[in-house]
Amino acid sequence: MEPFKSKELSSWFKTILITLAVVLVCRQFLFSPVTVKGESMNPTFDTNNKVFISKISEINRFDLIVFQSPNHGEEHIKRVIGLPRDIVEVKNDVLRVNGKEYIEPYLAANKEKVEQGQNLTEDLKVTVPEGSIYVMGDNREKSGDSRLYGFVALDAISGEVKVRYFPFNQFTVFS
């Protein structure tokens, strides 16, 4: 083999190895793709939507996160409602955290489907323990979440949803 072709092949090989190493490090420590399963987050996400999660984000109230389900061992996507030491209360479909009332605009489409006089979210009051968060799905009537399986440990969080990249016509960047 000619020296020029050998150098060219060696250069390509090094470039491919370095690229693979960078991709693997990024996927392991910075971001990862996830496929949404189920209807618990409708209409925010549909089944088979594809998202990227950031593994280095600080988790805040109302963030969309992916975590290991406490009782299924699979990844779930939900919305953070309560942080450690928060008092979360829902009464007559009104969310209060630490006594402050919050409007949940992401529930509007599902509230329209509820019969007159019915609530989308049952009344509840919980105090989130240290080292945990309280999560709920946007499709409250069809979501297995903290109301069902309790609090989610902070170390069970895989990351925060940052981008929906599929389907392409629903491309969204989440803050």
C-alpha positions, 0 to 999 in steps of 0.5 A: 500500500502506498504511504499516502493511502496508509496515512489517509486511512490512518487519519480517517480511523483516528477521526472516527475513533475520536468522534465515537469517543466524544459521542459516547462521553456526551451520551453518558454524562451530558445528554441522551435521547429518550422515546416517550411511551404512553399517554400520561403526558398528553397533550404535551407529549404523545407516545413515540415522541422523541426527546433529548434530556440534559443530564446536568440540569438543575431540576426546578418546579414544573420541569419535565423530567425523565426518571426511573419509576419506583415500582416499574423499573422503567423510565417515565416522563413527568412534570415536577410539581414539588421539590424537597420540603415543599407542601403540595396541595390540590383542592378543587383543581387548584394547585398550591405549593407552600401556600402559593397558588399556581396556574397550570396552563398545560392542563387546559386541554384536558380540563375541557374534557372533564364533565361539568362539576368534576375535577381533573385532579383529586384533592391531595395534600403532601409534604415532600421529604428531603432527597425526593420530588413529587411528580404528576403527568399532564394527563392527570386522569391517565397518569401513574405518578407520585399520586400512585407510587409516591415520591421520586428519589432525586438520584432516580432522575435521568435528566430534564427534557430539553428538546422534542426532535420528533415528530419534526413538525412538533420540534420544541425547545423547552427552557 
